[in-house]
Amino acid sequence: FFGKGYGKNNEPLRGYMLMFIIALAFILIGDLNTIAPLISNFFLCSYGLINFSCFHASVTKSPGWRPQYRYFSPWTSLFSAFLSFVLMFLFTWWAALITFAIVLCLLGYVTYKKPHVNWGTSYQAGFYNMALSFSMSLTAVEDHVKNFRPQCLVLTGPPNVRPALVDFVGTFTKNISLMICGNIIMSIFPQHSTDMLVDWLNQRKVRSFFTSFTADSLKEGAHHLMQASGLGKLKPNTVVLGYKMDWQECKPQSLQDYVNTISDAFDSSYGIAILRMMDGLDVMDDLHSAGVCFIQYDDFKKWVNTAV
């Protein structure tokens, strides 16, 4: 709300007005001894947060944090942050509580609003380190039937074209297992952007990765996806695809590719799941009628029917 810009320079006039009102309110108090505890606590809170940020960026080894000072130590930053927070309560405990309450409210507001801004924070570096560490630790864990999870490679094409297939797999992989939506590109037609498809999965509340691969045939693309998808123990063990509804009318080569894909999956020790629905899985007709498809419809539909 306060960040909305106006004019050719996109000036946040509402934010300026808010800062003016806050500054005016402190000035109208008219007693320096009254506002000094709050001002001092806000300064100490700023120093503490800056020092803690330096410590966290150092511990998480953020690539963007490269201090040049020879005697810099992350533990000095942590001690300084701790000292700043302690001094806040030693000076004026009630002002320290007010300061922390305001900071927590601002943090909650930003977390709730989730602005579309890439901050490049040290938390991103921390999450990356944690994910990398846990993925590496999984390599030392031996497989056991009690811990078996269906980790699925789903040949969806663009996921928004076959939502039923995505939802079907999402029902038994949700929050407990790996799901990768694979798109085998066998044409020169423009493709949906990866970011758009990932956003579609997130909006549908499906926890899944998305990957695409360019190949001359379904068999070749699926074979490469089965070999390359996954990381360490986070690797698919089940291939899920849709039933080929046009197997009686399609070209023999297309049907042969479909059968060979299933055969290759068995040869690679993958499980196979095939979803069949009476009305089929593709929703290209609905997307086209809604004006979503932005490429030549007949050619793209022919390619989709050939792909899976």
Number of C-alpha atoms within 10 A of each C-alpha: 7 11 12 11 14 11 8 6 7 10 13 15 15 15 15 12 12 12 12 11 12 10 11 11 11 15 12 8 10 10 10 11 8 11 14 13 18 19 15 17 26 20 15 21 21 15 17 23 19 16 22 21 19 22 22 21 22 20 14 18 15 19 10 12 12 10 11 7 7 6 7 11 13 17 16 15 21 20 14 19 23 15 14 21 19 15 16 25 14 10 13 15 15 13 20 24 14 14 20 16 12 13 14 12 12 12 11 12 11 11 10 9 8 9 9 6 6 6 9 10 13 22 15 14 19 17 12 14 15 13 12 11 11 11 15 14 12 13 13 10 9 8 11 7 6 6 7 10 15 17 23 26 30 26 26 27 21 22 22 21 18 18 16 20 24 25 17 12 23 19 10 16 19 15 12 11 17 22 28 24 23 25 23 26 21 17 16 8 12 10 11 13 9 13 10 11 16 20 11 14 21 12 9 13 12 19 17 23 15 20 17 16 15 15 16 11 20 23 23 17 22 27 18 14 21 20 11 11 15 18 11 12 17 15 18 25 21 21 23 23 23 20 16 21 16 14 15 9 8 13 11 11 11 20 18 13 19 22 13 17 22 22 14 16 19 14 10 13 10 19 17 16 16 13 15 15 11 6 8 15 20 20 14 18 13 12 14 13 9 9 9 10 15 11 12 10 13 9 11 17 14 10 15 20 15 21 23 23
